[in-house]
């Protein structure tokens, strides 16, 4: 059961990040009111907020089954790995050797923490 909750949380957080990226692609301005107005008018942003909110609720459920000292690193590391793959394969973003090495170190650390 804990594994499926972790997977659901990863999927929701990765989806939220992808929706946020898609929603902000067409915004060329800086920070401030212009960015806020763009976000309010963009459906992808609403999808991102919904996924983040559901991910928050699922993370709370995770904490009923796992220690926070394990849950948080497993969640964030899994999100980093999955998001790097999705951003490379679906969004066409570059994932360099340094990033891959960093992700490998994170995953190795998670394996040590989860034991």
Secondary structure by P-SEA (a helix, b strand, c coil): caaaaaaaaaaaaaaaaaaaaaaaccccccccaaaaaaaaacaaaaaaaaaaaaaaaaaaaaaaccccccaaaaaaaaaaaaaaaaaaccccccccaaaaaaaaaaaaaaaaaac
